Amino acid sequence: MSILARTGAEKITWDPEVPDEILTVKQRFQSLLEEGYLAFHVNNNGGEGKKISTFDIFAEKIIMVPKLGGG
């Protein structure tokens, strides 16, 4: 999972076979959504991302993007 921010990107990995890792990443995912981040599932071969609202332990790549403000 890549978390985009003004200070750069943070990468978090997990093993789908390790429950503690899944729980930690799932909690971070939910926390970021509550902060207003948007989540996208992207395939490793590129293409258009799909907006998601629940954590998928088998996702190839998840990108968390802060909600953009402005007008």
C-alpha positions in Angstrom: 0.0 0.0 0.0 1.3 3.4 -1.0 0.2 6.4 1.1 0.7 9.7 -0.8 1.3 12.8 1.3 2.9 16.3 0.8 6.1 15.0 2.4 6.4 12.0 0.0 5.0 8.5 -0.1 5.0 5.8 2.6 4.9 2.2 1.6 3.4 -0.6 3.7 3.6 -4.3 2.9 1.9 -7.3 4.4 1.8 -11.0 4.1 -1.8 -12.3 3.5 -0.9 -15.3 5.6 0.1 -13.3 8.7 -3.1 -12.2 10.6 -1.2 -9.6 12.7 0.1 -7.8 9.6 -3.3 -7.8 8.0 -4.9 -6.4 11.1 -2.3 -3.6 11.3 -2.6 -2.6 7.7 -6.4 -2.9 7.7 -6.6 -0.5 10.7 -4.3 2.0 9.0 -6.4 1.8 5.8 -9.6 2.5 7.8 -7.9 5.3 9.7 -6.8 7.0 6.4 -10.3 6.7 5.0 -11.7 8.4 8.1 -9.1 11.2 7.6 -10.6 11.8 4.1 -8.1 9.8 2.0 -9.4 8.0 -1.1 -8.3 4.4 -1.8 -7.6 2.9 -5.3 -6.8 -0.6 -6.3 -4.3 -0.7 -9.2 -3.0 -3.7 -11.0 0.8 -4.1 -11.2 0.6 -3.9 -15.1 -0.9 -0.4 -14.9 -4.3 0.7 -16.2 -7.0 2.7 -14.6 -7.3 2.3 -10.8 -10.6 1.4 -9.2 -11.8 3.3 -6.1 -12.3 1.0 -3.2 -13.8 1.5 0.3 -12.8 -1.8 2.0 -9.4 -3.3 2.4 -8.5 -6.2 0.1 -5.7 -8.4 1.5 -5.1 -9.8 -2.0 -4.9 -6.5 -3.8 -1.8 -6.2 -6.0 -1.4 -2.5 -5.1 -3.4 0.0 -3.1 -2.8 3.7 -3.4 -4.1 6.0 -0.7 -4.5 9.6 -1.9 -5.4 12.6 0.3 -8.6 14.2 -0.7 -7.8 17.3 -2.7 -9.5 20.6 -1.7 -10.0 23.7 -3.7 -12.4 25.1 -6.0 
